[in-house]
Amino acid sequence: MFAAALAPAGQGGADAIAVTTATTATTATTATTATTATTATTALNADAAVRVSEAAVGRRIGEHTLVDRDGKAVRLSSYRGKPLLVSFVYTGCFQACPAGTRALHQAVRALETRFGTGRYNVVSIGFNQPADSPAAMKAFAAQNGIDLPHWSFLSAPARDVEALTGDFGFSYTATAAGFDHVLQVTLVDAEGRIVRQVYGGEVPADALGEPLTLLLANRPLPLQSGLAQLIDRVRILCTVYDPGTGTYRVDYSLALEVAGGMTFAIAMFLYLLNDRRARRAARRSSQA
């Protein structure tokens, strides 16, 4: 599992997968380099993808102009004033992008019962150009049953894709089957600053609800604990692409290693604690 889920998706017949992707960037703050859909590259490196993604936290998003489903130009800065949830997709993806979008939709609908409608905005951005045209994004939204007034589906101009994805810390690379890419939802505050990355193909409502509650109250978000970061990493690393089937599967090896390590640590703690108690009891007995 990675701290971000990755998805080789299938334009050539293979399905998208929820596996974290990485870039070959030499520093954590370097923007991911876009590749063309026709060029197959090596798989993304998970650790690098996580570093690129987390390095974006605290960054103010630059000025980018995109195109909505009706062909109208939309500036990302026009969403300022409210919290914003941002995801990247490509419409040729058969599994990870649609599944992740539907999971985000379920989370957003659940959050409406807590916050109401219109307290924040949601944006899904198509990064595979020219395939992710306004018409393709419109069809993608309809196919996944999403018709919310505060959720926009936008196309990124080809010339702006690299800078845009770099701003968000979104890593992807072309493969023979489509793209490997990070599955992440980026939380942006009302001032246009990235405050949290949420990873994985499934987006729990509470993973978005807690930071949104703080953002809507104009309160700063606390740093994520080491345990939360570990859970994120496991969620990403445990989903891997199976080239034999062209789909993704869950790899429990890391989770088992983590569980085994924690079990060993707990067992050692209990052993030392019991040994200490036994020694104290023996001393008291000898002194009596």
SULHU-V80177 format. One record per residue. N is the residue number from 0. RES is the residue in one small letter. PSI is psi as a letter, one per 30 degrees, with the letter a starting at -180 (none if undefined). Layout:
n = (N/N)
res = (RES/RES)
psi = (PSI/PSI)
//
This chain:
n = (0/1/2/3/4/5/6/7/8/9/10/11/12/13/14/15/16/17/18/19/20/21/22/23/24/25/26/27/28/29/30/31/32/33/34/35/36/37/38/39/40/41/42/43/44/45/46/47/48/49/50/51/52/53/54/55/56/57/58/59/60/61/62/63/64/65/66/67/68/69/70/71/72/73/74/75/76/77/78/79/80/81/82/83/84/85/86/87/88/89/90/91/92/93/94/95/96/97/98/99/100/101/102/103/104/105/106/107/108/109/110/111/112/113/114/115/116/117/118/119/120/121/122/123/124/125/126/127/128/129/130/131/132/133/134/135/136/137/138/139/140/141/142/143/144/145/146/147/148/149/150/151/152/153/154/155/156/157/158/159/160/161/162/163/164/165/166/167/168/169/170/171/172/173/174/175/176/177/178/179/180/181/182/183/184/185/186/187/188/189/190/191/192/193/194/195/196/197/198/199/200/201/202/203/204/205/206/207/208/209/210/211/212/213/214/215/216/217/218/219/220/221/222/223/224/225/226/227/228/229/230/231/232/233/234/235/236/237/238/239/240/241/242/243/244/245/246/247/248/249/250/251/252/253/254/255/256/257/258/259/260/261/262/263/264/265/266/267/268/269/270/271/272/273/274/275/276/277/278/279/280/281/282/283/284/285/286/287)
res = (m/f/a/a/a/l/a/p/a/g/q/g/g/a/d/a/i/a/v/t/t/a/t/t/a/t/t/a/t/t/a/t/t/a/t/t/a/t/t/a/t/t/a/l/n/a/d/a/a/v/r/v/s/e/a/a/v/g/r/r/i/g/e/h/t/l/v/d/r/d/g/k/a/v/r/l/s/s/y/r/g/k/p/l/l/v/s/f/v/y/t/g/c/f/q/a/c/p/a/g/t/r/a/l/h/q/a/v/r/a/l/e/t/r/f/g/t/g/r/y/n/v/v/s/i/g/f/n/q/p/a/d/s/p/a/a/m/k/a/f/a/a/q/n/g/i/d/l/p/h/w/s/f/l/s/a/p/a/r/d/v/e/a/l/t/g/d/f/g/f/s/y/t/a/t/a/a/g/f/d/h/v/l/q/v/t/l/v/d/a/e/g/r/i/v/r/q/v/y/g/g/e/v/p/a/d/a/l/g/e/p/l/t/l/l/l/a/n/r/p/l/p/l/q/s/g/l/a/q/l/i/d/r/v/r/i/l/c/t/v/y/d/p/g/t/g/t/y/r/v/d/y/s/l/a/l/e/v/a/g/g/m/t/f/a/i/a/m/f/l/y/l/l/n/d/r/r/a/r/r/a/a/r/r/s/s/q/a)
psi = (k/l/f/k/k/l/j/j/l/j/f/g/f/k/l/l/l/i/k/k/l/l/l/g/k/f/l/f/g/k/k/k/k/k/l/l/f/f/j/k/l/l/l/k/k/e/e/e/e/e/e/e/e/f/f/f/k/f/k/k/k/l/j/k/k/a/k/a/f/g/g/k/k/k/k/e/f/f/f/l/f/l/l/k/k/k/l/k/l/k/f/f/k/f/d/e/e/e/e/e/e/e/e/e/e/e/e/e/e/e/f/e/f/e/f/l/k/g/f/l/l/k/k/k/k/k/f/j/k/g/e/i/l/e/e/e/e/e/e/e/e/e/f/g/h/j/i/k/f/g/j/k/j/k/k/k/k/e/f/f/e/e/e/e/e/e/e/f/g/j/k/l/k/k/l/f/f/c/k/k/l/k/j/k/k/k/k/k/l/f/g/g/k/k/f/k/k/k/l/l/f/k/j/k/e/f/f/e/e/e/e/e/e/e/e/f/g/h/k/k/k/l/k/k/l/e/e/e/e/e/e/e/e/e/e/e/f/f/j/l/k/j/f/e/f/g/a/l/l/k/j/g/e/e/e/e/e/e/e/e/e/e/e/e/e/e/e/e/e/e/e/e/e/e/e/e/e/e/e/e/e/e/e/e/e/f/f/none)
//
